[in-house]
Structure formats: structure tokens, C-alpha cells
Amino acid sequence: MANYAKPLPVPDPVTKPYWDSVKAHAMQLQKCAQCGKFIFYPRAVCPHCFSRDLRWTPVSGRGTVYGFSISYQKGMPAFGAEAPYTVAVVELEEGVRMMTNLIGIEPDPNKIKVGMPVVVQYDDVTEAITLPKFKPA
């Protein structure tokens, strides 16, 4: 692991189980015990039924590209070295959508397609933080 210059998440009591699961390379998301829906981003109350009975549940790590954008700008120095890069919204099989980076494929709109199947790839960016990124399945 090299020095990581980009902003990093700061886990809090609500989000720590998520970040711990990603660090273990076994992503878990909250699932509401009342309505049965998966939830992302982590929170204290289900946004669907307002239950507080949320359980951390393993997920497949598989999904599809819901949308994407290719950044060619070198605005922030920490991100500029990687430009161009792809920011994507991935819809997991469990129904939640998450913003992430798409890796393992050239940042080319002729190669990346909405609906393209992807799978999580864990990036251990520091000793404490692992980021979930997605690559073509």
C-alpha cells in the first residue's frame, strides 16, 4: 500500500460495520427485518418503513452498471494522475445502488455500457480502509 492522497471515509458507529465488512472482503449491507429491503447507505432507520430493526447481511457483490461518467479533468491533484477514470452507479443484485469507480476496463464510452454486469473488487488503499470498486464480470 502506497501513500493514499485521496479523501477517505471516516467510519462512525452506524457505518463501521459496513466498512469492517468491506475491509474483510465480504461486503455486508443493512437489511430491514420488517420490510425485507436492503439499504445503502448505512443509516439508523429504514427509509422504506421506518423500522429500526436493521440487520447486517452478506451480499453477492454482483450487479450492473446503472449509469456512469468518465472524468477527464485533472482538477484535484490527488485524482488528476488517474484521469481519465470512470465513476459509476452500480445497482447490486440486492436492489441497492452505490456510487463507485469502475476499474478493469478502459474509460471509453464505446466499451462501457449501462446494464453491463460487474463484480466487486476490493481495493485495500490503507491499512485501515478498503474501498469497494467494480470491474466487468
N, C-alpha and C positions, 0 to 999 in steps of 0.2 A: 504494500500500500504506500503510495507516494503521498506527499502533502496534498491535501484536497482543499482547493481555494474557493469552491462554490459554497453558497449558503447551504446549511444543513438543518434538518428538522430538530426541534428541541422537544423530546417526548415529555408529556405531562402525565398525571395519573390516569387520565382517560385514554390517551393514545399509546401509552407504554406497552400494553400487551400486543398491539399491532406491530410496533417497531421491534419488540422482542421476537415475535414470530418471523418477521422478515429476516432478522439477524440470524435466526436458526435455519433459514432457507426452507421454511414451511409456513407460508402465509396463512394467517387466520383473519377472518373478518367477524364483526359482530352480526349475530342473527337474532332476531326478535323471537322470544319464546311464545309470545301471544299471537302475532300475525304471521310468523314464519318467514319474513322477508330479511334478506341480507342488507346490511347497511354499510356504506362507505361515504364519507369519512367517519372515523370513530366519534361517538358522542354519548351522552348520558341517557338520552331519551330517544325512543324510536320515532322517526319523523312520520311514520305511516299511521301508527295507532297510539302513540304517546306512552307506550309501556316503558317501564324502567328495567324490565326483565330481559336483558340482552346477554347473550352467551357468545363467547369466542369460539368460532367454529372453523376447522380447516376448509380451505377452498382449493379448487383444482389448479389454479394458476394459468388456466387456458381461457382464451377469449377471442374477440375480433376487434379490428380497428373500427372505431365508431366515427372518428374524424382525425385529421392531422394537419400540421402546419410545418413547413420547413423554414427554419430560421437561417438566413444568410448574413444577418447583421453581426457585427463584432462589437456591439455596444458595451457590454460589461466585460472587462478584461478576462475574468475567470471563465466566461463562456466563449469568448472570441476564438480561442485556439481550436475549438472543436467545430466551428462554423464551416460549412452548413451542418445542421443537425435537425433531427425530426422530433417534434413534440406531438404526442398523440393522446387521444382519449380512447381508452380500451374498455370495451364492455366485457366483463367477465361472464363465464357461463352461468354464474350465480345471479346475474342480473344487475350488478352494480357497475358504475362507470368510474374510472380513475384516470387522472392525468399522469403521464409518464413520458419517458423517452423511448423511442423505437430504435433498436440497435440491430446490428447484423444484416442490415440492408442499406444500400446506397440511398442517401436522401434525394430521391428523384421521384417526382410525381407520376412518372410513367411506370414506376416499379411498385410503388406503394398504393394500395387500393383500400377504400372503405369496404369493410366486410372480410378483409384478409385475416386468416387465422393466425394467432400469435400465442406465445407461451412466455411465462415469466422467466427472467434471467436475473439472478441476484448479483448485485454489484457491491462488494464489501469495500466501501470508499474510505472508511476509517476503522479503527479497532472497535469503536462503539456503534457505528451506523452502517447499515446496509440499505441500499436503495433498490426497490423493485423496478426493473426495466423490462421491456418486452421485445422479443425477437420473433421473426416469422416461424410458424410451427411446421 
